[in-house]
């Protein structure tokens, strides 16, 4: 216990800073990834061969390759293209934070796209037919009926994806980012107490997981409330 107190006294602020950066990465990647996942899911349901092929190729690549490789490809790979280095975006794209965020967004969007696609396919046919019977266009039906219903259906599966995303952010430490895992590795190397340091990090990740689970439980209660009352 004394060693843990010593670690917290020396690296407590750094661990909190790393924790905040981890939360920031997860929050931004989850929001942006979900927004990107919607067109990916619609593309995977499209009858247009080109749209279906492009979205399927994107989904299969990011679901079929390790996140670590994707992270290295973005972080080390973007600088290999001269037109990117010469562009006005290079000062931003060369930052580890931006590269990590781009990778996490693209990765989680591929998985979330499948979750959303499954939710759309699970929407009761009767609700879709009722929307058509009321003269709704496809866009209006998706906006007011299909997508909100699909969101409520896929919430449990999406909560698992966000938790996986949380654990995936630990890989950001491999590209010099000082998020929770990066700070933990630094503290472990300096204190020579890896068990205690990583135990603290594990507890913090666990508390974040509990927080995500609780937030999604509240969302499920909110979005499925009308279904429960209907029964």
C-alpha positions as CSV (number, residue, x, y, z in Angstrom):
1,X,0.0,0.0,0.0
2,X,2.9,2.3,0.8
3,X,4.3,1.9,-2.7
4,X,1.0,2.8,-4.3
5,X,0.7,5.9,-2.2
6,X,4.3,6.8,-3.2
7,X,3.4,6.4,-6.9
8,X,0.2,8.4,-6.6
9,X,2.1,11.2,-4.8
10,X,4.7,11.4,-7.5
11,X,2.7,10.6,-10.7
12,X,-0.9,11.3,-9.6
13,X,-1.2,14.5,-11.6
14,X,0.4,12.9,-14.6
15,X,-2.0,9.9,-14.4
16,X,-5.0,12.3,-14.2
17,X,-3.7,14.2,-17.2
18,X,-3.3,10.9,-19.1
19,X,-6.8,9.8,-18.0
20,X,-8.2,13.1,-19.3
21,X,-6.5,12.6,-22.6
22,X,-7.8,9.0,-22.9
23,X,-11.4,10.2,-22.1
24,X,-11.0,12.9,-24.7
25,X,-9.8,10.5,-27.4
26,X,-12.6,8.0,-26.6
27,X,-15.3,10.7,-26.6
28,X,-14.2,12.4,-29.9
29,X,-13.6,9.1,-31.7
30,X,-16.9,7.7,-30.5
31,X,-18.9,10.7,-31.7
32,X,-17.1,11.2,-35.0
33,X,-17.0,7.5,-35.6
34,X,-20.7,7.1,-35.1
35,X,-21.4,10.0,-37.5
36,X,-19.2,8.3,-40.1
37,X,-20.8,4.9,-39.4
38,X,-24.2,6.0,-40.5
39,X,-23.2,6.5,-44.2
40,X,-21.1,3.4,-44.0
41,X,-24.1,1.4,-42.9
42,X,-26.3,2.9,-45.5
43,X,-23.6,2.2,-48.1
44,X,-23.4,-1.4,-47.0
45,X,-27.2,-1.6,-47.6
46,X,-27.1,0.2,-50.9
47,X,-28.1,-1.6,-54.1
48,X,-25.6,0.5,-56.0
49,X,-22.7,-1.8,-56.7
50,X,-20.1,1.0,-56.6
51,X,-21.3,2.4,-53.2
52,X,-21.7,-1.1,-51.8
53,X,-18.2,-2.1,-53.0
54,X,-16.5,1.0,-51.6
55,X,-18.1,0.9,-48.2
56,X,-17.6,-2.9,-48.0
57,X,-13.9,-2.6,-48.9
58,X,-13.5,0.1,-46.3
59,X,-15.3,-1.9,-43.6
60,X,-13.4,-5.1,-44.3
61,X,-10.0,-3.4,-44.3
62,X,-10.4,-1.7,-40.9
63,X,-12.1,-4.7,-39.4
64,X,-9.7,-7.2,-40.9
65,X,-6.4,-5.6,-40.0
66,X,-4.9,-4.9,-36.5
67,X,-5.5,-1.5,-35.0
68,X,-1.8,-1.2,-34.3
69,X,-0.9,-1.5,-38.0
70,X,-3.6,1.1,-38.9
71,X,-2.1,3.4,-36.3
72,X,1.4,3.0,-37.7
73,X,0.2,3.4,-41.3
74,X,-1.4,6.8,-40.5
75,X,1.3,8.1,-38.2
76,X,4.3,7.0,-40.1
77,X,2.7,6.6,-43.6
78,X,1.2,10.1,-44.1
79,X,4.7,11.7,-44.1
80,X,5.7,9.5,-47.0
81,X,3.5,11.4,-49.4
82,X,5.1,14.6,-50.7
83,X,1.8,16.3,-51.5
84,X,0.7,15.8,-47.9
85,X,4.0,17.2,-46.5
86,X,3.7,20.2,-48.9
87,X,0.1,20.9,-48.0
88,X,-1.2,23.4,-45.4
89,X,-2.5,20.5,-43.4
90,X,0.9,19.0,-42.7
91,X,1.5,20.9,-39.4
92,X,-1.7,19.3,-38.1
93,X,-1.4,15.8,-39.7
94,X,2.1,15.3,-38.3
95,X,0.8,15.5,-34.7
96,X,0.5,12.2,-32.9
97,X,-2.8,13.3,-31.4
98,X,-4.4,14.0,-34.8
99,X,-3.1,10.7,-36.3
100,X,-4.4,8.7,-33.3
101,X,-7.8,10.4,-33.5
102,X,-8.0,9.8,-37.3
103,X,-7.1,6.1,-36.8
104,X,-9.6,5.5,-34.0
105,X,-12.4,7.3,-35.9
106,X,-11.8,5.2,-39.0
107,X,-11.5,2.0,-37.1
108,X,-14.5,2.4,-34.8
109,X,-16.6,3.7,-37.7
110,X,-16.0,0.4,-39.6
111,X,-17.2,-1.7,-36.6
112,X,-20.0,0.7,-35.7
113,X,-21.2,0.7,-39.3
114,X,-21.9,-3.0,-39.0
115,X,-23.7,-2.4,-35.6
116,X,-25.9,0.3,-37.2
117,X,-26.5,-1.9,-40.3
118,X,-27.7,-4.7,-38.0
119,X,-30.0,-2.2,-36.2
120,X,-31.5,-1.0,-39.4
121,X,-32.2,-4.6,-40.6
122,X,-33.8,-5.3,-37.2
123,X,-36.3,-2.5,-37.5
124,X,-39.8,-4.1,-37.7
125,X,-41.1,-4.2,-41.2
126,X,-44.4,-2.9,-40.0
127,X,-43.0,0.4,-38.9
128,X,-41.3,0.9,-42.3
129,X,-44.5,0.1,-44.1
130,X,-46.4,2.5,-41.9
131,X,-44.0,5.2,-42.8
132,X,-44.4,4.5,-46.5
133,X,-48.2,4.4,-46.0
134,X,-48.1,7.9,-44.6
135,X,-46.4,9.1,-47.8
136,X,-42.9,9.6,-46.2
137,X,-40.0,9.7,-48.6
138,X,-37.1,7.4,-48.0
139,X,-35.0,10.3,-46.5
140,X,-37.8,11.3,-44.2
141,X,-38.5,7.7,-43.1
142,X,-34.9,7.1,-42.3
143,X,-34.6,10.4,-40.4
144,X,-37.7,10.1,-38.3
145,X,-38.4,6.4,-38.1
146,X,-35.7,3.9,-39.2
147,X,-32.5,5.5,-37.8
148,X,-34.0,6.4,-34.4
149,X,-35.5,2.9,-34.0
150,X,-32.2,1.3,-35.2
151,X,-30.3,3.4,-32.7
152,X,-32.4,2.1,-29.8
153,X,-31.9,-1.5,-31.1
154,X,-28.2,-1.3,-31.5
155,X,-27.4,0.5,-28.2
156,X,-26.3,-2.6,-26.3
157,X,-23.9,-3.7,-29.1
158,X,-22.7,-0.1,-29.6
159,X,-21.8,0.2,-25.9
160,X,-19.5,-2.8,-26.3
161,X,-17.8,-1.1,-29.3
162,X,-17.2,2.0,-27.2
163,X,-15.6,-0.1,-24.5
164,X,-13.4,-1.8,-27.1
165,X,-12.5,1.6,-28.4
166,X,-11.5,2.6,-24.8
167,X,-9.1,-0.3,-24.5
168,X,-7.8,0.4,-28.0
169,X,-6.7,3.9,-27.1
170,X,-3.9,2.3,-25.0
171,X,-2.1,1.7,-28.3
172,X,-1.7,5.5,-28.7
173,X,1.3,5.2,-26.4
174,X,3.2,3.5,-29.2
175,X,3.3,6.7,-31.2
176,X,4.6,8.8,-28.3
177,X,1.2,9.9,-26.9
178,X,1.1,10.4,-23.1
179,X,-2.4,9.1,-22.5
180,X,-3.1,6.9,-19.6
181,X,-1.0,3.9,-20.8
182,X,1.8,6.2,-22.0
183,X,2.0,7.8,-18.6
184,X,1.8,4.4,-16.9
185,X,4.7,3.1,-18.9
186,X,6.8,6.1,-18.1
187,X,6.0,5.9,-14.4
188,X,6.7,2.1,-14.4
189,X,10.1,2.6,-16.0
190,X,11.1,5.4,-13.6
191,X,9.9,3.8,-10.3
192,X,10.8,0.2,-11.2
193,X,7.3,-0.8,-9.8
194,X,5.5,-2.0,-12.9
195,X,3.0,-4.2,-11.0
196,X,1.8,-1.3,-8.8
197,X,1.7,1.2,-11.6
198,X,-0.2,-1.0,-14.1
199,X,-2.5,-2.1,-11.3
200,X,-3.5,1.6,-10.8
201,X,-3.9,2.0,-14.6
202,X,-6.1,-1.1,-14.7
203,X,-8.3,0.3,-12.0
204,X,-8.7,3.5,-13.8
205,X,-9.6,1.7,-17.1
206,X,-12.1,-0.4,-15.1
207,X,-13.7,2.7,-13.7
208,X,-14.0,4.2,-17.1
209,X,-15.6,1.0,-18.4
210,X,-18.1,1.2,-15.5
211,X,-18.9,4.8,-16.4
212,X,-19.5,3.9,-20.1
213,X,-21.7,1.0,-19.1
214,X,-23.7,3.2,-16.8
215,X,-24.1,6.0,-19.4
216,X,-25.4,3.5,-22.0
217,X,-27.7,1.9,-19.5
218,X,-29.3,5.4,-19.0
219,X,-29.5,5.9,-22.8
220,X,-31.2,2.5,-23.2
221,X,-33.7,3.4,-20.5
222,X,-34.4,6.7,-22.2
223,X,-34.7,5.4,-25.8
224,X,-36.6,2.2,-25.0
225,X,-39.0,3.8,-22.6
226,X,-41.8,4.1,-25.1
227,X,-41.4,0.4,-26.1
228,X,-41.7,-0.7,-22.4
229,X,-44.9,1.4,-22.0
230,X,-46.3,0.0,-25.2
231,X,-46.0,-3.5,-23.9
